[in-house]
């Protein structure tokens, strides 16, 4: 029987992290090194948005370069991990059991929200990967329930990952890599950590109304929603470990969490 695995939330960073990961590289490598080898990976990325829950069903997902204006070597990166059609069908079944209208996308590949961290976690690309979409208009509470529906997979050796960002205000970021973190980003980080540790989902899902920096930290929801998928998929009595809390370009918090 496969070992039950923790659930992860990762901030995947700029596409350039695939070439220049910086300090987060050791975090991503260390997470994978410390875990039992997963049977497969189920990863929810902020960069795939759909009207209804969807999972990738292809056996050979392409590497999607879903960004523009970056150096040529970034577009040459390939992450040829196999897909897992059987896992996709199982995930679909779990979602339908919880009354989600859901679908399998037979052609969709892996976007950089998925393959950027996996490039360092599993560089041999030998662990099958299924990607899960987010439904941004449906908000955080929907994504908690989405994660709860998929939670049984973690007990079957599937590594469930939410890949988004702790803060994601691109308009206010600076190009200066040495810029100090914005005070509001640090304050939002601390508030989210407190709510995660208290398992206070009721407050977290209403972060835009209940935190003074909520909207500034996330002008749009999509990069925060994978956190809620991860929280829903985690065990009800989870222990939360924050593995990284660096802030880049002043406003982009790169938090990584493990829920055991």
N, C-alpha and C positions, 0 to 999 in steps of 0.2 A: 504493500500500500504506500502511495506517495506521501511524503512528509507535508504537513500543513505549513503554509508559508505566511510570513507577514505580508502586509500591504504597504505599498510605497506611494508617496507623493514626491515628485521631482519638479523643480523649476528648470526647464530645458534651455533657457538662455537664447541668445541670438543664434542664427544659423552659423555664425563664425565660430561658435563653440565646437563645432565638428572639426575645425582645423586648429583652433587655438583655445582649448578648453580652460586653461588657467587652473586656478586652485580647485575648481569643482571636479577636475579629472580624478584626483585622488579619492574624492568622495564617491563618485560613481563606480570607480574600480573597486573601492573598498566594500561598498554595499554588496556587489555581486560576489566578491571573494568570501564574504562572511555568511552568505546564504547557501543552503543546499541547492544543488543544481535544479532549476525548475523543469517540469515536464514541458511547459510552454509559458508564454507571456501573453497577457491580455492587457493592452495599454490604451488608455483613454487620452487622446491628444486634443488640445485646444484648436488645432489646425484642421480638424475635420468637423464641419457643422452640417447637420441634417435636420429635416423636419421631424422625423421619428427616430428612435434608437436604431442604430445600424452597426453591424460588425463586418469586418472583411472576411470573405470566404474563399479567396483565391489560394491555390497551393503554392504559387510563386509570386508573391507581392513585389511589384516594382518599387524602386527607390524614387520617391517623388521629390523633386527639387522645387519646393513651393515658395520661392523667393526670387527677388530680382535685384540686379545691380551689385552682386557680390563677385569676388575674384573667381576666375575660371576654375582653379583647383577644387573649389567647393562643389561645383557642378559635376565634377568627375568622380566624386565619392559614390560608391555603391555599397549598399548594405543588403546582401543577398540572402537574408534569413528566409527559411521556408515559411509558408503559411500553415494553417492548421484547420482545414475545412471541417473536421469532425468537432473540434472545439467551438468553431463558429456556430455550428448547428446546435451544440449543447447550450451555448450562451443564449442563442435565440429561443430555445425551449424554456430556459429559466426566466427570460424576460416575459414570454407569453404566459407562463404560469402565474406571474404577478400582474397580469392584465395589461402589459405594455403592448401596444401595436408596434412591431419591430420588423426588421428585415436584415437579410444578408446581402452584402454588395459583392458580387462575384468577380469584380474587376479592379476595385480600389486597391492601391498599394499603401506604402508607409510614408507618411510625411515627416518633415524634420523634427516635429515634436516627439515622434516615436524614435526615429533612428539616430538622432544626435546623442542622447544619453546611452542608447543601447550599443552604439559604436564603441564605447569605452567599457560598458558593463560586460558585454559579451562580444568581444572583438572578432571572434571566429564566425559570428553570425550563424551559429549552429543550434540555436534554440528557436523553435517555431514561434511565430508572432501573429497575433490577431489584434487588430486595432478596433477601438470603439469610438463612435462619434459622440459629439455633444450636441444638445438642442438648446442653443443659447436663449431663445425667447421664453423657454419654459422655466428658467431660473434654477437657483441652488437646491431648493427642496426636492424638485424632480430628480436631480442628479444624486442626491442622497438615496432616494428610493431605487434608482437605477443601480447604484453600487450594492445596495442590500440584495437586490435580485440576483446579482452575479456573485455574491459572497461565497456560496458553496464551492465555487471553483478553487478558492484559495486552500480549501481543505483537501483538495485533490491534486496538489502539487503544481497548480498554476500560479504564477507570480502576477498579481494584479497591480498595475501602476497607473496613477493619475499623473499626466505630464502637462503642466501648465506654467503658472508663475505666481509667486506670493504677492508681488506687486507688478503692475505692467502699464505704467504711464509712459508711452513712447514719446509723447509730445514734450514732456519735461526732461527727458534724459539728456545728458551731456555727452560730448564726444571725448571728454577728458577721463581717461581710465582711472586716474588718481583722485577724481572728484570725491569729496566726502559724501556720505549717504545723506539724503534729504531727511530732515527730522520727521516729517509725516510718514515716510516709508518705515523708519525704525519704529515709530509709535504703532503703526498698523501691524507690523510684524509681531510686536509684543502682545498686542490685543488678541490677534488670531491665536498665538501660542497659548495664551491664557484660556481662551474658549475651547481650543482643542483639548487641552489637558483636563478641563472640567467636563468635557463631552457635552458642551452646551450648544447643541445643534440649533436649538430654537433661536438663539441670538445670532449665531454664525450665518444662518441662511438669510437673515435680514440685515446683513452687514451694511448694505447701502443706506439703510435708514438709521441703523443703530450705532454706527461708527462715524465720527466726524470726518475721517479720511477715507471712507469706503469708496466713494465715487471717484475721488482723486487717485486713489491707488489702482482702481480698475474703471477707467472711463467706459469700458464695455466689459461684459461679464465673462466672455468665453475663456480667458486664460485663468480664471479662478475656479471654473466649474470642475475641472479634473480633481481638485482637492475634495470636493463633495462626493465625487464618485469613490475616491479612496476612503473617505470617512464612512460612507455607507457600506463599503465592502469589508471594512475592518471589523474585528470581533467587537461585540457590544461592550466588553470590559477591557478594551484595548489599552496598552501602555504606549504612549506616544514618545518617541525619541526624535528630537530635532538634530539632524546630522550635519547641517550646514546652514549658515545664516548670512552669508556674504551679500552685499549690495553692490551692484555694478552700475556704472554710468549715472550714479546719483540716485536713481529711482527704481532700478530693476532688482528687486529682492529675489535671491536665488535659493530660497529655503528648500531643504530636503528633509522629509520626515519618513520615519519607519513606524508602522503601527503593528504591534505584536500582541 
